Every structure is written in C-alpha cells, then in structure tokens.
C-alpha cells in the first residue's frame, strides 16, 4: 500500500532582539512570530518561567494545544461516521513538563479533558449514546491522532460525562 506524505512549513521570525541582541541572557526578548502561507501570524515567546511574555503562545502551550486539537478533530470525524451528533466540544488540556537540574527538560504527560455535548440520545440503530460509546470514540480518536502518535510521552484522555443539548420548545 502506498504511503501518503504531507509536508508542513512554518516561517519563524525573532522579533525580540532589541538594541543589545544576545549580549546577555537578560538583554534580549523571547518574542517571535510564526507564519505559514496566508494564515494569521501567531505571536510566540518562551514560557514565562524562561523570561517569556505571558500574553503570547509558548512552544509548550502550542504542543498541548496541538494534541487537544488533533484529538478533537478525530473524535468529531469518528462521531459523525458513527451517527453521534456532536453539537459542542471543549477541552481543558493540561501538560506536565519536568526540568532537569542541568536545564534540559521534557514533557512527561498531557491529559485531555474533553467535554462533549450531544443532540439526541440514540444512535441510528436505536441504541443509546452512553459514556461507554463516547469512551470508545475517544479511544479510537487517540489511536488515530497523528500528533499523539508522534510524541514520546503519555497522552491520556479523561472525558467529562456526556451532556445533552437542552432545547427549549416554544408554542
């Protein structure tokens, strides 16, 4: 079977040189911009613990966000294929990174907390949509997520129990 290859390119421009550049560790800013094609630029920085701007995105934020996005997109795809009508999805993803004494570090875990809202309580075959049905969809989404499959640390998902859309019917 032929493999499909996808390529991604991002342009990075450091904007934090200031008048002194990297004369010292504290003389330069960590701010930078990420762009790709016609997409809006993304303001980046380092983690605030490493002199970054807390109002900008750090690489660590982006990694946790990429894992949450990838999981959600696969979950929505698999839900649609299974006849589960999702009308709301939110996640409060959290990552843990350990820093070694010499300064290098690595993520040890990311935990996704997806919160799904559904329209309708039944699948097309009439069986109920349960937390178990959604757990299976989350498991399958995790197995398919390109980003989760590419990292060397644990990515877990702890879904919030299913919620159903409340529709007010007026007469």
MIKE-343727 format. One line per field, with one value per atom (N, C-alpha, C, O): residue in one letter; x, y, z; atom name; residue number from 0. Coordinates in steps of 0.02 Angstrom, whole numbers. Example, Ala and Ser with C-alpha at 12.3 -4.5 7.8 and 13.67 -1.06 7.14 Angstrom:
# MIKE-343727
rest	c(A  A  A  A  S  S  S  S)
xx	c(660  615  660  712  642  684  645  670)
yy	c(-284  -225  -165  -166  -112  -53  2  57)
zz	c(390  390  390  423  354  357  394  402)
atom	c(N  CA  C  O  N  CA  C  O)
nr	c(0  0  0  0  1  1  1  1)
//
This chain:
# MIKE-343727
rest	c(X  X  X  X  X  X  X  X  X  X  X  X  X  X  X  X  X  X  X  X  X  X  X  X  X  X  X  X  X  X  X  X  X  X  X  X  X  X  X  X  X  X  X  X  X  X  X  X  X  X  X  X  X  X  X  X  X  X  X  X  X  X  X  X  X  X  X  X  X  X  X  X  X  X  X  X  X  X  X  X  X  X  X  X  X  X  X  X  X  X  X  X  X  X  X  X  X  X  X  X  X  X  X  X  X  X  X  X  X  X  X  X  X  X  X  X  X  X  X  X  X  X  X  X  X  X  X  X  X  X  X  X  X  X  X  X  X  X  X  X  X  X  X  X  X  X  X  X  X  X  X  X  X  X  X  X  X  X  X  X  X  X  X  X  X  X  X  X  X  X  X  X  X  X  X  X  X  X  X  X  X  X  X  X  X  X  X  X  X  X  X  X  X  X  X  X  X  X  X  X  X  X  X  X  X  X  X  X  X  X  X  X  X  X  X  X  X  X  X  X  X  X  X  X  X  X  X  X  X  X  X  X  X  X  X  X  X  X  X  X  X  X  X  X  X  X  X  X  X  X  X  X  X  X  X  X  X  X  X  X  X  X  X  X  X  X  X  X  X  X  X  X  X  X  X  X  X  X  X  X  X  X  X  X  X  X  X  X  X  X  X  X  X  X  X  X  X  X  X  X  X  X  X  X  X  X  X  X  X  X  X  X  X  X  X  X  X  X  X  X  X  X  X  X  X  X  X  X  X  X  X  X  X  X  X  X  X  X  X  X  X  X  X  X  X  X  X  X  X  X  X  X  X  X  X  X  X  X  X  X  X  X  X  X  X  X  X  X  X  X  X  X  X  X  X  X  X  X  X  X  X  X  X  X  X  X  X  X  X  X  X  X  X  X  X  X  X  X  X  X  X  X  X  X  X  X  X  X  X  X  X  X  X  X  X  X  X  X  X  X  X  X  X  X  X  X  X  X  X  X  X  X  X  X  X  X  X  X  X  X  X  X  X  X  X  X  X  X  X  X  X  X  X  X  X  X  X  X  X  X  X  X  X  X  X  X  X  X  X  X  X  X  X  X  X  X  X  X  X  X  X  X  X  X  X  X  X  X  X  X  X  X  X  X  X  X  X  X  X  X  X  X  X  X  X  X  X  X  X  X  X  X  X  X  X  X  X  X  X  X  X  X  X  X  X  X  X  X  X  X  X  X  X  X  X  X  X  X  X  X  X  X  X  X  X  X  X  X  X  X  X  X  X  X  X  X  X  X  X  X  X  X  X  X  X  X  X  X  X  X  X  X  X  X  X  X  X  X  X  X  X  X  X  X  X  X  X  X  X  X  X  X  X  X  X  X  X  X  X  X  X  X  X  X  X  X  X  X  X  X  X  X  X  X  X  X  X  X  X  X  X  X  X  X  X  X  X  X  X  X  X  X  X  X  X  X  X  X  X  X  X  X  X  X  X  X  X  X  X  X  X  X  X  X  X  X  X  X  X  X  X  X  X  X  X  X  X  X  X  X  X  X  X  X  X  X  X  X  X  X  X  X  X  X)
xx	c(42  0  45  93  28  68  57  2  109  105  95  124  52  42  87  89  122  164  134  114  132  109  167  204  175  229  199  146  232  210  269  325  256  310  284  227  326  310  371  428  358  411  414  362  473  484  528  581  507  547  553  502  614  626  617  646  577  562  588  575  624  644  716  741  751  823  836  883  793  805  871  903  893  955  1019  1070  1017  1078  1083  1136  1029  1032  1047  1024  1085  1100  1165  1204  1175  1235  1237  1290  1180  1174  1109  1067  1100  1038  977  922  986  929  923  877  967  966  919  906  893  852  782  773  735  667  658  694  609  596  540  522  514  458  477  533  431  439  371  320  369  307  313  365  259  254  204  149  222  177  181  229  128  126  77  16  103  59  18  44  -47  -92  -123  -167  -103  -131  -111  -59  -154  -137  -72  -58  -32  29  11  -40  53  43  99  157  81  133  161  124  226  258  308  328  327  376  401  384  440  457  410  373  411  371  389  448  341  359  414  451  420  474  543  593  544  607  608  634  579  579  533  544  482  435  376  365  341  282  221  204  188  131  71  24  72  17  27  -15  84  98  101  105  98  99  171  215  182  247  245  191  304  304  268  237  273  240  164  129  139  67  45  -7  83  65  64  22  111  113  50  18  33  -27  -89  -134  -91  -147  -152  -207  -96  -96  -124  -161  -107  -133  -209  -245  -232  -305  -342  -395  -314  -346  -350  -403  -295  -293  -344  -379  -347  -394  -466  -507  -481  -549  -568  -623  -524  -540  -552  -598  -513  -525  -590  -628  -602  -663  -724  -771  -725  -782  -792  -848  -737  -741  -772  -818  -747  -771  -843  -882  -861  -930  -978  -1030  -960  -1002  -1012  -1067  -958  -962  -1006  -1037  -1008  -1048  -1120  -1160  -1136  -1204  -1216  -1273  -1162  -1168  -1166  -1117  -1219  -1223  -1195  -1227  -1133  -1099  -1116  -1109  -1139  -1155  -1111  -1115  -1070  -1024  -965  -972  -907  -846  -799  -787  -774  -725  -675  -692  -616  -565  -525  -510  -507  -463  -399  -387  -360  -299  -245  -239  -207  -153  -92  -97  -34  28  75  73  116  166  235  247  279  347  396  388  444  495  559  581  589  652  707  702  759  816  861  856  905  949  995  1014  1014  1058  1020  1050  953  914  874  825  893  853  789  786  739  676  637  657  582  539  469  461  420  353  350  380  313  303  233  220  186  117  76  89  25  -28  -93  -103  -139  -204  -257  -260  -298  -354  -416  -426  -458  -521  -578  -610  -592  -644  -713  -731  -752  -821  -864  -859  -905  -944  -1018  -1045  -1050  -1123  -1154  -1132  -1205  -1237  -1308  -1341  -1331  -1401  -1429  -1406  -1477  -1507  -1473  -1413  -1513  -1489  -1476  -1457  -1488  -1484  -1442  -1437  -1413  -1377  -1428  -1486  -1408  -1455  -1490  -1545  -1457  -1488  -1535  -1564  -1544  -1589  -1557  -1588  -1495  -1461  -1441  -1430  -1437  -1423  -1350  -1305  -1340  -1272  -1254  -1285  -1205  -1185  -1114  -1079  -1093  -1023  -976  -922  -997  -957  -948  -894  -1002  -997  -948  -905  -953  -907  -836  -788  -828  -761  -728  -668  -767  -740  -719  -666  -760  -741  -678  -635  -672  -611  -550  -497  -558  -503  -481  -421  -529  -512  -482  -436  -507  -477  -404  -361  -391  -322  -277  -221  -303  -264  -248  -198  -292  -283  -246  -220  -243  -215  -141  -99  -126  -57  -9  48  -30  15  28  86  -24  -14  30  69  23  64  137  180  151  218  259  318  228  265  287  260  338  366  345  380  290  264  190  159  163  94  46  53  -4  -60  -123  -141  -155  -216  -276  -270  -334  -396  -442  -452  -468  -515  -578  -586  -623  -681  -728  -735  -758  -810  -873  -882  -916  -976  -1016  -1019  -1047  -1085  -1139  -1171  -1148  -1203  -1246  -1221  -1310  -1355  -1380  -1392  -1388  -1413  -1483  -1525  -1493  -1559  -1591  -1568  -1644  -1679  -1745  -1784  -1757  -1820  -1869  -1855  -1924  -1976  -2029  -2057  -2042  -2094  -2155  -2149  -2213  -2275  -2298  -2350)
yy	c(-58  0  62  66  109  170  215  220  247  294  364  384  401  472  514  504  560  605  675  699  707  775  817  794  876  920  983  1007  1009  1069  1116  1095  1180  1228  1288  1311  1312  1369  1415  1392  1479  1529  1560  1578  1565  1593  1654  1652  1709  1771  1795  1808  1800  1826  1901  1935  1927  1999  2030  2089  1992  2015  2036  2038  2051  2067  2129  2131  2180  2242  2273  2249  2325  2359  2319  2331  2273  2239  2168  2137  2141  2071  2024  2036  1973  1923  1938  1893  2001  2019  1980  1956  1975  1934  1896  1908  1851  1812  1856  1839  1911  1955  2014  2055  2020  2079  2072  2122  2014  2004  1978  1946  1993  1968  1900  1882  1864  1798  1799  1747  1858  1864  1845  1859  1814  1794  1787  1787  1781  1772  1709  1695  1671  1612  1627  1652  1613  1621  1560  1523  1552  1498  1516  1518  1530  1549  1610  1660  1606  1662  1661  1702  1615  1610  1671  1701  1688  1741  1725  1666  1775  1762  1745  1768  1705  1682  1711  1697  1751  1780  1729  1702  1716  1667  1698  1756  1659  1680  1617  1561  1625  1567  1566  1614  1512  1506  1564  1582  1593  1647  1629  1673  1565  1545  1556  1559  1564  1574  1643  1650  1692  1762  1776  1825  1735  1746  1790  1802  1814  1857  1813  1772  1820  1776  1788  1748  1841  1854  1823  1830  1789  1757  1681  1656  1646  1573  1546  1568  1499  1466  1401  1376  1373  1308  1254  1210  1260  1210  1217  1167  1279  1290  1260  1226  1273  1250  1174  1145  1141  1068  1039  994  1065  1041  1056  1014  1116  1134  1090  1071  1073  1030  960  931  935  870  873  828  927  935  943  913  984  994  929  913  893  831  781  750  774  727  748  706  813  836  823  800  838  830  757  742  712  641  618  579  642  624  645  605  707  731  690  674  672  630  562  539  531  464  467  421  521  528  534  502  575  584  517  500  479  414  365  321  372  326  349  314  409  435  469  479  488  525  599  623  636  707  750  761  775  818  890  911  928  999  1045  1106  1016  1055  1014  954  1045  1009  1061  1113  1047  1091  1045  988  1070  1030  1076  1133  1052  1086  1044  1013  1044  1003  1031  1091  985  1005  962  901  994  957  967  1019  917  920  912  866  958  957  956  994  912  906  939  925  982  1014  982  978  959  927  981  1040  961  1009  1046  1103  1015  1047  1093  1126  1095  1141  1109  1139  1049  1018  989  975  981  956  917  913  889  852  847  848  841  828  758  712  749  682  657  596  704  683  743  800  729  776  739  682  773  744  789  849  758  793  781  727  833  828  850  901  811  832  831  786  883  890  895  943  844  838  849  823  888  897  867  880  827  790  814  840  806  814  744  708  726  659  609  613  563  513  445  398  439  372  374  424  316  304  289  276  289  273  205  196  157  91  89  36  146  149  137  150  114  102  169  218  171  235  257  215  323  350  356  395  318  316  342  354  351  370  317  333  254  200  208  197  227  238  295  290  349  404  385  407  345  322  284  292  243  206  254  246  305  354  392  405  410  443  398  420  334  286  281  283  275  270  335  334  393  457  460  483  438  437  393  412  335  290  321  305  365  395  462  483  495  563  562  531  597  600  628  604  679  712  667  659  637  592  532  508  509  452  472  429  537  561  582  595  584  606  546  491  556  500  503  476  535  537  517  514  504  482  538  594  523  568  530  480  554  521  564  625  533  572  549  490  598  587  627  683  599  637  653  614  711  731  692  683  670  633  670  732  632  660  708  697  761  809  810  799  822  826  897  931  917  984  992  948  1049  1066  1115  1171  1093  1136  1157  1116  1221  1248  1252  1284  1219  1219  1270  1265  1318  1367  1352  1330  1365  1351  1410  1407)
zz	c(0  0  0  38  -43  -48  12  39  33  89  62  12  96  79  124  184  94  133  131  78  188  194  220  264  194  216  247  225  297  332  338  352  326  334  373  364  417  458  456  462  448  450  519  547  547  613  607  575  637  638  710  742  733  801  800  758  846  849  914  928  954  1020  1027  1084  973  979  1020  1059  1013  1049  1028  981  1062  1042  1057  1025  1106  1127  1100  1105  1071  1049  1107  1163  1094  1145  1183  1197  1198  1237  1302  1322  1335  1396  1393  1349  1440  1444  1455  1432  1489  1505  1457  1465  1408  1364  1305  1270  1292  1232  1251  1303  1207  1216  1183  1137  1206  1178  1126  1098  1111  1065  994  972  961  891  859  893  793  755  714  684  713  670  615  629  554  498  453  454  414  366  311  323  253  198  215  238  203  215  284  299  326  394  435  423  484  529  565  580  580  617  689  716  719  787  830  818  881  923  972  1014  967  1010  1058  1050  1107  1158  1192  1172  1244  1286  1345  1358  1381  1442  1488  1492  1525  1571  1620  1643  1638  1683  1652  1687  1585  1550  1516  1460  1550  1529  1470  1434  1461  1406  1427  1486  1378  1387  1399  1356  1457  1472  1425  1426  1386  1339  1270  1226  1261  1196  1205  1261  1150  1149  1154  1117  1200  1205  1166  1151  1149  1115  1157  1129  1222  1266  1260  1256  1260  1250  1184  1180  1132  1065  1060  1025  1094  1093  1126  1099  1185  1220  1177  1171  1148  1105  1043  1024  1013  954  971  931  1029  1050  1060  1039  1091  1102  1036  1026  991  926  886  859  883  844  871  832  936  967  949  929  957  942  869  856  823  753  735  696  763  751  785  757  846  881  841  832  816  777  714  696  681  621  637  603  690  708  733  721  769  793  734  733  685  626  590  569  584  550  588  558  655  696  705  735  681  689  755  775  790  852  834  806  851  832  888  939  877  924  907  849  956  945  987  981  1030  1071  1092  1106  1093  1114  1144  1114  1203  1235  1271  1288  1282  1316  1361  1343  1419  1465  1471  1522  1418  1414  1460  1468  1490  1536  1524  1518  1521  1511  1570  1604  1582  1635  1603  1565  1620  1594  1653  1701  1649  1702  1676  1620  1717  1700  1743  1804  1710  1744  1775  1757  1820  1854  1805  1819  1750  1702  1653  1611  1660  1619  1563  1540  1541  1489  1520  1579  1478  1505  1453  1395  1475  1430  1461  1522  1416  1440  1467  1439  1521  1549  1536  1537  1523  1513  1490  1509  1450  1434  1446  1425  1481  1495  1463  1475  1421  1389  1431  1457  1436  1474  1429  1441  1376  1329  1361  1398  1344  1367  1304  1266  1294  1232  1247  1296  1203  1208  1145  1089  1155  1100  1089  1134  1027  1011  1000  956  1039  1033  1078  1091  1101  1149  1118  1152  1052  1021  958  923  944  882  828  843  765  711  719  694  752  761  821  837  855  912  979  1031  980  1044  1075  1039  1141  1174  1165  1160  1164  1166  1240  1276  1260  1331  1337  1288  1400  1412  1382  1359  1383  1354  1279  1253  1245  1172  1159  1114  1198  1189  1207  1175  1260  1280  1223  1211  1188  1131  1075  1045  1062  1012  1032  990  1096  1120  1112  1092  1128  1122  1049  1034  1004  933  907  866  932  911  933  895  994  1019  975  960  955  913  844  814  821  755  756  704  812  815  795  828  741  715  766  772  802  849  909  929  938  995  976  1017  914  892  880  872  880  864  925  919  983  1043  1084  1077  1126  1165  1238  1281  1253  1321  1320  1266  1378  1383  1369  1394  1327  1316  1337  1306  1390  1415  1401  1392  1399  1394  1451  1462  1486  1541  1526  1551  1485  1465  1523  1570  1519  1566  1544  1484  1590  1569  1516  1516  1472  1416  1440  1491  1401  1413  1350  1294  1358  1302  1294  1344  1233  1218  1247  1242  1279  1305  1256  1248  1225  1177  1207  1231  1206  1231  1173  1122  1181  1129  1149  1204  1106  1121  1077  1020  1106  1070  1029  996)
atom	c(N  CA  C  O  N  CA  C  O  N  CA  C  O  N  CA  C  O  N  CA  C  O  N  CA  C  O  N  CA  C  O  N  CA  C  O  N  CA  C  O  N  CA  C  O  N  CA  C  O  N  CA  C  O  N  CA  C  O  N  CA  C  O  N  CA  C  O  N  CA  C  O  N  CA  C  O  N  CA  C  O  N  CA  C  O  N  CA  C  O  N  CA  C  O  N  CA  C  O  N  CA  C  O  N  CA  C  O  N  CA  C  O  N  CA  C  O  N  CA  C  O  N  CA  C  O  N  CA  C  O  N  CA  C  O  N  CA  C  O  N  CA  C  O  N  CA  C  O  N  CA  C  O  N  CA  C  O  N  CA  C  O  N  CA  C  O  N  CA  C  O  N  CA  C  O  N  CA  C  O  N  CA  C  O  N  CA  C  O  N  CA  C  O  N  CA  C  O  N  CA  C  O  N  CA  C  O  N  CA  C  O  N  CA  C  O  N  CA  C  O  N  CA  C  O  N  CA  C  O  N  CA  C  O  N  CA  C  O  N  CA  C  O  N  CA  C  O  N  CA  C  O  N  CA  C  O  N  CA  C  O  N  CA  C  O  N  CA  C  O  N  CA  C  O  N  CA  C  O  N  CA  C  O  N  CA  C  O  N  CA  C  O  N  CA  C  O  N  CA  C  O  N  CA  C  O  N  CA  C  O  N  CA  C  O  N  CA  C  O  N  CA  C  O  N  CA  C  O  N  CA  C  O  N  CA  C  O  N  CA  C  O  N  CA  C  O  N  CA  C  O  N  CA  C  O  N  CA  C  O  N  CA  C  O  N  CA  C  O  N  CA  C  O  N  CA  C  O  N  CA  C  O  N  CA  C  O  N  CA  C  O  N  CA  C  O  N  CA  C  O  N  CA  C  O  N  CA  C  O  N  CA  C  O  N  CA  C  O  N  CA  C  O  N  CA  C  O  N  CA  C  O  N  CA  C  O  N  CA  C  O  N  CA  C  O  N  CA  C  O  N  CA  C  O  N  CA  C  O  N  CA  C  O  N  CA  C  O  N  CA  C  O  N  CA  C  O  N  CA  C  O  N  CA  C  O  N  CA  C  O  N  CA  C  O  N  CA  C  O  N  CA  C  O  N  CA  C  O  N  CA  C  O  N  CA  C  O  N  CA  C  O  N  CA  C  O  N  CA  C  O  N  CA  C  O  N  CA  C  O  N  CA  C  O  N  CA  C  O  N  CA  C  O  N  CA  C  O  N  CA  C  O  N  CA  C  O  N  CA  C  O  N  CA  C  O  N  CA  C  O  N  CA  C  O  N  CA  C  O  N  CA  C  O  N  CA  C  O  N  CA  C  O  N  CA  C  O  N  CA  C  O  N  CA  C  O  N  CA  C  O  N  CA  C  O  N  CA  C  O  N  CA  C  O  N  CA  C  O  N  CA  C  O  N  CA  C  O  N  CA  C  O  N  CA  C  O  N  CA  C  O  N  CA  C  O  N  CA  C  O  N  CA  C  O  N  CA  C  O  N  CA  C  O  N  CA  C  O  N  CA  C  O  N  CA  C  O  N  CA  C  O  N  CA  C  O  N  CA  C  O  N  CA  C  O  N  CA  C  O  N  CA  C  O  N  CA  C  O  N  CA  C  O  N  CA  C  O  N  CA  C  O  N  CA  C  O  N  CA  C  O  N  CA  C  O  N  CA  C  O  N  CA  C  O  N  CA  C  O)
nr	c(0  0  0  0  1  1  1  1  2  2  2  2  3  3  3  3  4  4  4  4  5  5  5  5  6  6  6  6  7  7  7  7  8  8  8  8  9  9  9  9  10  10  10  10  11  11  11  11  12  12  12  12  13  13  13  13  14  14  14  14  15  15  15  15  16  16  16  16  17  17  17  17  18  18  18  18  19  19  19  19  20  20  20  20  21  21  21  21  22  22  22  22  23  23  23  23  24  24  24  24  25  25  25  25  26  26  26  26  27  27  27  27  28  28  28  28  29  29  29  29  30  30  30  30  31  31  31  31  32  32  32  32  33  33  33  33  34  34  34  34  35  35  35  35  36  36  36  36  37  37  37  37  38  38  38  38  39  39  39  39  40  40  40  40  41  41  41  41  42  42  42  42  43  43  43  43  44  44  44  44  45  45  45  45  46  46  46  46  47  47  47  47  48  48  48  48  49  49  49  49  50  50  50  50  51  51  51  51  52  52  52  52  53  53  53  53  54  54  54  54  55  55  55  55  56  56  56  56  57  57  57  57  58  58  58  58  59  59  59  59  60  60  60  60  61  61  61  61  62  62  62  62  63  63  63  63  64  64  64  64  65  65  65  65  66  66  66  66  67  67  67  67  68  68  68  68  69  69  69  69  70  70  70  70  71  71  71  71  72  72  72  72  73  73  73  73  74  74  74  74  75  75  75  75  76  76  76  76  77  77  77  77  78  78  78  78  79  79  79  79  80  80  80  80  81  81  81  81  82  82  82  82  83  83  83  83  84  84  84  84  85  85  85  85  86  86  86  86  87  87  87  87  88  88  88  88  89  89  89  89  90  90  90  90  91  91  91  91  92  92  92  92  93  93  93  93  94  94  94  94  95  95  95  95  96  96  96  96  97  97  97  97  98  98  98  98  99  99  99  99  100  100  100  100  101  101  101  101  102  102  102  102  103  103  103  103  104  104  104  104  105  105  105  105  106  106  106  106  107  107  107  107  108  108  108  108  109  109  109  109  110  110  110  110  111  111  111  111  112  112  112  112  113  113  113  113  114  114  114  114  115  115  115  115  116  116  116  116  117  117  117  117  118  118  118  118  119  119  119  119  120  120  120  120  121  121  121  121  122  122  122  122  123  123  123  123  124  124  124  124  125  125  125  125  126  126  126  126  127  127  127  127  128  128  128  128  129  129  129  129  130  130  130  130  131  131  131  131  132  132  132  132  133  133  133  133  134  134  134  134  135  135  135  135  136  136  136  136  137  137  137  137  138  138  138  138  139  139  139  139  140  140  140  140  141  141  141  141  142  142  142  142  143  143  143  143  144  144  144  144  145  145  145  145  146  146  146  146  147  147  147  147  148  148  148  148  149  149  149  149  150  150  150  150  151  151  151  151  152  152  152  152  153  153  153  153  154  154  154  154  155  155  155  155  156  156  156  156  157  157  157  157  158  158  158  158  159  159  159  159  160  160  160  160  161  161  161  161  162  162  162  162  163  163  163  163  164  164  164  164  165  165  165  165  166  166  166  166  167  167  167  167  168  168  168  168  169  169  169  169  170  170  170  170)
//
